[in-house]
Amino acid sequence: MNLHLTAVPALLALALFAAVLLPAVWSREPARRRAAERVVRILVDAFRPARRR
């Protein structure tokens, strides 16, 4: 039962990545590629553990 609770968000994240970010990354337009890079950085930073100072 817990598998369903974790599988649904993972599938939604994968669908978002495949439908939105990959076409932008593969775009010929530099502005779209830069925007996609910024989105990926934001997502990675959101899930990265906070660094201690």
N, C-alpha and C positions, 0 to 999 in steps of 0.2 A: 504494500500500500504506500509506503514512503517513497518508493521508486517513482510513482506517478507525480508526487509533489516536487521532486527534483528534476524529472525528465521534462516536464512542461516548460519551466523557465529556460532550461538549456536548449530545447528545441526552438523556442521563441527567439533566443539570442542568436542562434545559428541562422534562423530565417532572416533576422534583421541584418546580420553580417552579410549573408549571401545576396540579399535583395537590394540593399542600399549601399553598403561600403564597397563591395567588390566591383560593381560597375563604375563607381567613382574613381577607384584606384586605377582601373584599366582605361580610363577615359584619356583621350588625346588632349583634352583641355587642361593646361597646367593649373588653373584656378580650382578645378574640381579635384585634381589630385592633391593639391595642398589642403583643401577643405577636408578631404577624406583622411589625410594624415593627421590633421588636428583632431578629428573625431576619434580616431584610433588612439591617439595619445590621451585624450580625455577618458576614454573607457578603460585603458590600461591603468592610468593613474587612479581611477576610482576603485579598482580592485586590488591595487598594490598595497601591501601593508605599509602603514605610516612609518617613516624613518625616525629613529631617536636622534636627538641633537645632543 
